[in-house]
Amino acid sequence: MNARFSVIIPAYNSAATLARAIESVRAQSWPAHEIIVVDDGSTDATADIARQFGEDVRLIRQPNSGVSAARNAGAAAASGDWLAFLDADDWYAPERIRLHAEWIAEDPGLDFLTGDYEYRDAANALLGTSMAQHAAGRAMLAKCGGASRGVIDTPAEIAAFVADHFGDTHTLSLPRARFAELGGYPTGFKVCEDVHFLARLVAHSRRIGVVCQSLGVYVIHGGSATRRDPVAAQRENVRTLDDLARLAAQFPQPVRQGVAARMQSARYNLGCALSKSGQRGAAIRAVLPSLVDAPGWTSVRHVLSMLKG
């Protein structure tokens, strides 16, 4: 039986880019079962853009509640047996769904699938690819040895994937039933909500399919919230991971290791942002907890780095 993909597009004031995102789903070589746009309280013409596609797009409107709530609303309304997501400012490669759907048919033992993607700027210039820029991705490419796909299935690979995952929300495909079991994306967090969900998903998975070619484009915005206020963004990142770490006590050991490594990196990034803003004392306090949670030379180096400024 062919996999039926429900593609969910959360959109907030996305009138300038939504049509491109929708068109990239409509152009898939393996047609989506349905396209669901969730207008998260937009004040621009986002809803009008979605309506222009007629019956090809199902529009849901809700008060502004954040991207997690929008994705969850789309998933709750979906009727496909597999879910895929796409942010309104990004887009899919033409083979994105087919490459996952055909593999699902061949190997129903895969718990979920992900893949590589491109980074591009607002002018559409290619900045790089995700797998090549992440250690876990490079290790996977080496494991595949030029093959177009491979499986994450060892403890070391799982820990590395959680610690610094190379797949993004728009490359993720998972069963709708599993999404519901996990309760969807966490609400109340503005940063790192995708990692929070991914770690919980990995904790319930044994075999993760990876397509080693670009499945889409992630647009890097120069005026993003992370760049406008890096301290606030990194604080929120740590806050989200704090909640994930609380849950991680019940996760398998490789996933716990990955979460701990990610938290260590997040604290260091917060420390760097604080140090650059002249808050050296706060920077030191940001990384000190890692000496307890992840004792070792890496944590010591992070503390020393903050002391030096």
Backbone torsions as a table, in degrees:
resi	resn	phi	psi	omega
1	MET	NA	132.1	-179.4
2	ASN	-71.3	140.8	177.3
3	ALA	-70.1	134.7	177.5
4	ARG	-104.3	116.8	-175.2
5	PHE	-98.5	123.6	167.5
6	SER	-95.2	120.5	179.8
7	VAL	-101.5	123.2	-175.0
8	ILE	-109.9	126.1	-178.4
9	ILE	-120.1	101.6	172.7
10	PRO	-74.8	140.3	-175.5
11	ALA	-142.9	129.1	174.9
12	TYR	-132.8	114.5	-177.4
13	ASN	47.8	52.9	-172.7
14	SER	-113.1	25.8	-176.3
15	ALA	-58.0	-30.9	-175.7
16	ALA	-74.1	-22.8	-172.7
17	THR	-125.4	-12.9	-172.6
18	LEU	-60.6	-41.5	-178.3
19	ALA	-59.7	-41.1	178.2
20	ARG	-61.3	-42.6	178.9
21	ALA	-62.6	-47.0	-179.5
22	ILE	-62.6	-44.7	-179.3
23	GLU	-60.2	-34.7	180.0
24	SER	-67.8	-28.1	175.6
25	VAL	-78.5	-41.5	178.6
26	ARG	-63.7	-24.8	-177.5
27	ALA	-88.4	5.0	-177.3
28	GLN	-62.8	139.8	177.1
29	SER	-69.1	-25.3	171.6
30	TRP	-110.6	105.3	-171.9
31	PRO	-61.1	141.3	173.5
32	ALA	-69.3	145.7	174.9
33	HIS	-64.8	-38.1	178.2
34	GLU	-162.1	154.9	174.2
35	ILE	-118.3	123.1	-179.4
36	ILE	-117.6	117.7	174.8
37	VAL	-100.7	126.5	177.2
38	VAL	-108.6	106.8	178.6
39	ASP	-80.9	110.5	-173.3
40	ASP	-91.7	61.5	176.1
41	GLY	73.5	33.4	-178.8
42	SER	-64.0	150.7	175.7
43	THR	-111.3	3.0	176.7
44	ASP	-106.1	-154.9	-174.3
45	ALA	-92.0	22.5	-178.5
46	THR	-52.8	-50.5	-178.3
47	ALA	-61.8	-39.0	179.7
48	ASP	-63.8	-40.3	177.9
49	ILE	-61.0	-45.5	179.8
50	ALA	-62.1	-40.0	-178.6
51	ARG	-65.8	-26.6	-179.5
52	GLN	-61.2	-20.2	-178.9
53	PHE	-89.1	3.5	174.7
54	GLY	58.5	-134.7	-175.9
55	GLU	-72.8	-9.7	178.7
56	ASP	-70.4	-20.1	-176.4
57	VAL	-129.6	131.4	172.9
58	ARG	-96.2	123.4	-177.4
59	LEU	-103.4	129.0	172.7
60	ILE	-118.3	134.1	178.5
61	ARG	-117.8	140.9	179.3
62	GLN	-147.5	157.9	172.2
63	PRO	-60.3	152.3	-178.3
64	ASN	-58.1	117.0	-174.8
65	SER	-133.8	-1.0	179.5
66	GLY	100.7	160.8	-173.2
67	VAL	-65.9	-34.8	179.7
68	SER	-63.7	-46.7	179.5
69	ALA	-63.0	-36.4	179.3
70	ALA	-66.9	-44.9	177.4
71	ARG	-62.1	-42.2	-179.5
72	ASN	-63.7	-38.6	178.4
73	ALA	-64.5	-40.8	177.8
74	GLY	-64.5	-42.2	179.2
75	ALA	-64.3	-38.0	179.8
76	ALA	-65.5	-29.7	-179.4
77	ALA	-89.1	-10.2	-173.5
78	ALA	-70.7	151.8	177.0
79	SER	-120.8	-5.1	176.5
80	GLY	-73.8	163.0	178.1
81	ASP	-88.0	-13.3	175.1
82	TRP	-125.9	146.5	178.7
83	LEU	-112.1	143.9	170.1
84	ALA	-138.6	152.2	-175.5
85	PHE	-125.8	153.3	178.1
86	LEU	-152.2	121.3	174.7
87	ASP	-71.7	151.2	-170.3
88	ALA	-68.7	-16.0	178.5
89	ASP	-100.6	2.9	177.7
90	ASP	-110.4	-179.9	176.4
91	TRP	-153.6	159.6	-179.3
92	TYR	-88.8	148.7	164.8
93	ALA	-74.4	153.2	-173.9
94	PRO	-58.9	-27.4	-176.8
95	GLU	-99.0	8.9	-172.5
96	ARG	-54.3	-52.4	-177.9
97	ILE	-72.0	-42.0	-177.3
98	ARG	-58.8	-44.4	-177.0
99	LEU	-61.4	-32.5	175.7
100	HIS	-82.1	-43.5	-175.1
101	ALA	-63.3	-42.3	179.7
102	GLU	-66.1	-36.9	179.4
103	TRP	-69.1	-38.6	177.0
104	ILE	-59.0	-41.5	179.0
105	ALA	-65.0	-36.9	-179.8
106	GLU	-75.5	-35.2	-172.3
107	ASP	-136.6	82.4	-178.6
108	PRO	-68.7	-4.5	178.6
109	GLY	-81.7	-3.0	176.7
110	LEU	-72.6	132.0	-179.5
111	ASP	-78.1	-41.1	172.3
112	PHE	-159.7	172.4	-176.8
113	LEU	-132.9	154.2	175.8
114	THR	-145.2	-164.1	-179.7
115	GLY	176.6	-177.2	-179.0
116	ASP	-81.2	164.2	175.0
117	TYR	-156.7	165.5	-179.2
118	GLU	-98.2	147.1	166.6
119	TYR	-99.8	128.7	175.5
120	ARG	-133.3	152.8	177.0
121	ASP	-89.3	-178.6	-175.6
122	ALA	-64.4	-20.3	178.0
123	ALA	-91.8	7.6	178.2
124	ASN	73.4	18.3	175.5
125	ALA	-79.2	134.6	-179.6
126	LEU	-72.3	126.8	-179.6
127	LEU	-104.0	-16.5	-178.9
128	GLY	149.9	-177.1	177.6
129	THR	-124.1	150.8	-170.6
130	SER	-66.5	-49.4	-174.8
131	MET	-61.1	-36.7	-179.7
132	ALA	-69.4	-21.5	-176.0
133	GLN	-98.5	0.3	179.2
134	HIS	-124.1	137.6	-177.5
135	ALA	-58.0	-42.7	179.8
136	ALA	-64.2	-35.7	177.6
137	GLY	-68.1	-42.9	178.1
138	ARG	-63.5	-38.2	178.2
139	ALA	-64.5	-38.6	178.9
140	MET	-68.1	-41.3	176.5
141	LEU	-60.1	-40.4	178.5
142	ALA	-65.6	-41.1	178.7
143	LYS	-61.8	-40.9	-178.2
144	CYS	-73.4	-22.4	174.7
145	GLY	56.7	39.2	179.1
146	GLY	95.9	-10.6	176.7
147	ALA	-69.1	156.8	-174.7
148	SER	-81.0	-9.4	-179.5
149	ARG	-158.6	158.5	-180.0
150	GLY	-158.2	174.1	-174.3
151	VAL	-121.5	130.3	169.9
152	ILE	-83.7	117.0	-175.8
153	ASP	-150.9	5.1	177.8
154	THR	-106.2	154.8	179.5
155	PRO	-55.4	-42.4	-178.8
156	ALA	-65.0	-40.9	179.4
157	GLU	-66.0	-39.7	-179.9
158	ILE	-65.5	-45.2	179.3
159	ALA	-61.0	-43.9	-179.0
160	ALA	-66.1	-37.5	-179.0
161	PHE	-66.0	-41.0	178.2
162	VAL	-69.7	-39.9	-176.7
163	ALA	-64.0	-35.7	-175.2
164	ASP	-156.5	67.6	-169.5
165	HIS	-68.1	145.2	-176.7
166	PHE	-100.1	-9.7	176.8
167	GLY	-91.4	152.5	178.9
168	ASP	-119.0	174.9	-177.3
169	THR	-55.1	-38.4	-175.6
170	HIS	-78.2	-3.3	173.1
171	THR	-104.8	0.8	-175.5
172	LEU	-87.0	130.3	171.6
173	SER	-126.9	128.7	-179.9
174	LEU	-149.1	157.1	179.0
175	PRO	-63.7	139.0	179.3
176	ARG	-60.8	-36.0	-179.6
177	ALA	-64.0	-38.4	179.3
178	ARG	-68.8	-38.7	177.5
179	PHE	-58.3	-44.3	-179.9
180	ALA	-65.6	-40.6	179.6
181	GLU	-59.7	-37.2	-177.5
182	LEU	-83.2	-8.4	179.1
183	GLY	82.0	10.7	176.1
184	GLY	73.5	-163.3	-179.1
185	TYR	-74.9	146.5	-179.5
186	PRO	-74.2	134.6	176.8
187	THR	-93.4	160.9	179.5
188	GLY	91.3	4.2	179.1
189	PHE	-125.7	138.6	-178.2
190	LYS	-101.4	-16.6	-177.3
191	VAL	-134.3	141.2	171.3
192	CYS	72.6	14.1	177.9
193	GLU	-63.4	-28.1	178.9
194	ASP	-69.5	-37.8	177.6
195	VAL	-67.5	-40.0	177.6
196	HIS	-55.7	-49.1	179.8
197	PHE	-68.3	-43.3	-177.3
198	LEU	-59.3	-44.3	-179.2
199	ALA	-61.8	-40.8	177.9
200	ARG	-65.9	-36.6	177.4
201	LEU	-66.4	-45.9	179.6
202	VAL	-61.9	-35.3	-179.8
203	ALA	-62.3	-20.0	179.1
204	HIS	-110.3	21.8	-175.7
205	SER	-129.3	154.1	176.9
206	ARG	-120.3	-30.0	-176.9
207	ARG	-134.4	121.1	-176.5
208	ILE	-117.0	120.1	179.7
209	GLY	-82.4	134.5	-179.0
210	VAL	-124.2	120.8	172.9
211	VAL	-90.9	121.9	-173.2
212	CYS	-90.5	41.1	172.6
213	GLN	-144.7	162.6	-173.0
214	SER	-67.0	127.6	176.9
215	LEU	-101.8	-6.0	-178.8
216	GLY	174.5	-169.8	-175.5
217	VAL	-126.7	133.2	173.0
218	TYR	-109.8	122.2	-175.3
219	VAL	-90.2	126.7	176.8
220	ILE	-90.5	120.4	-178.9
221	HIS	-101.8	128.1	179.3
222	GLY	-64.7	-27.2	-178.0
223	GLY	-101.5	25.4	-178.6
224	SER	-64.7	161.3	-179.1
225	ALA	-60.3	-34.7	-179.9
226	THR	-62.3	-39.1	-178.8
227	ARG	-80.7	-30.9	179.9
228	ARG	-70.2	-40.2	-177.3
229	ASP	-142.1	77.7	-174.8
230	PRO	-61.6	-33.7	179.6
231	VAL	-64.6	-47.6	179.8
232	ALA	-62.3	-41.2	-179.8
233	ALA	-64.2	-42.3	-179.2
234	GLN	-71.8	-32.7	174.3
235	ARG	-62.3	-43.5	-179.9
236	GLU	-66.6	-35.7	176.3
237	ASN	-59.4	-48.4	179.2
238	VAL	-64.0	-39.2	-179.9
239	ARG	-61.4	-43.5	178.3
240	THR	-63.6	-43.4	-178.9
241	LEU	-69.8	-28.8	173.8
242	ASP	-58.8	-43.7	179.0
243	ASP	-66.4	-40.6	177.7
244	LEU	-63.9	-41.4	179.7
245	ALA	-60.9	-34.6	176.7
246	ARG	-61.2	-41.2	179.5
247	LEU	-75.0	-27.6	-171.9
248	ALA	-65.5	-16.2	177.6
249	ALA	-58.2	-24.6	-179.2
250	GLN	-97.1	1.6	-176.5
251	PHE	-85.6	159.6	171.0
252	PRO	-58.9	153.5	-174.0
253	GLN	-53.3	-45.8	-179.5
254	PRO	-60.4	-36.1	179.6
255	VAL	-71.5	-39.4	175.7
256	ARG	-59.8	-42.0	178.5
257	GLN	-61.6	-43.3	179.7
258	GLY	-63.6	-41.8	178.5
259	VAL	-64.2	-42.5	179.6
260	ALA	-62.3	-41.8	178.9
261	ALA	-66.1	-37.8	179.4
262	ARG	-67.1	-40.2	178.0
263	MET	-63.5	-41.3	178.3
264	GLN	-59.2	-44.3	178.1
265	SER	-65.6	-38.8	-179.2
266	ALA	-65.1	-41.6	177.9
267	ARG	-64.2	-39.5	178.2
268	TYR	-64.4	-42.7	179.2
269	ASN	-63.7	-37.9	175.8
270	LEU	-64.7	-43.2	178.0
271	GLY	-59.0	-42.5	179.1
272	CYS	-63.9	-42.2	179.7
273	ALA	-64.3	-41.1	178.3
274	LEU	-66.5	-41.9	-179.7
275	SER	-62.4	-42.3	-179.8
276	LYS	-65.3	-25.7	178.9
277	SER	-90.8	7.7	176.2
278	GLY	86.3	11.2	-177.8
279	GLN	-103.4	68.9	-173.5
280	ARG	-64.4	-40.9	179.1
281	GLY	-60.5	-44.6	178.4
282	ALA	-65.7	-34.1	178.5
283	ALA	-63.5	-43.2	178.3
284	ILE	-63.3	-44.4	179.9
285	ARG	-63.9	-28.9	-179.3
286	ALA	-67.3	-35.6	-175.6
287	VAL	-96.4	-15.6	-177.7
288	LEU	-56.7	-38.9	-179.1
289	PRO	-58.0	-24.6	179.8
290	SER	-67.2	-24.8	176.7
291	LEU	-63.5	-28.5	178.6
292	VAL	-88.9	-46.4	-174.6
293	ASP	-77.6	-32.4	-177.8
294	ALA	-138.5	65.3	-177.6
295	PRO	-61.7	140.6	-179.5
296	GLY	153.5	179.2	-175.1
297	TRP	-65.5	-32.2	179.8
298	THR	-62.4	-46.0	179.2
299	SER	-65.4	-38.5	177.9
300	VAL	-62.9	-43.6	179.1
301	ARG	-62.4	-37.7	179.5
302	HIS	-63.6	-43.2	178.5
303	VAL	-63.8	-46.4	179.6
304	LEU	-61.0	-37.0	178.6
305	SER	-62.2	-40.7	179.4
306	MET	-70.1	-34.6	178.7
307	LEU	-64.9	-37.4	179.5
308	LYS	-74.3	-27.2	180.0
309	GLY	79.4	NA	NA
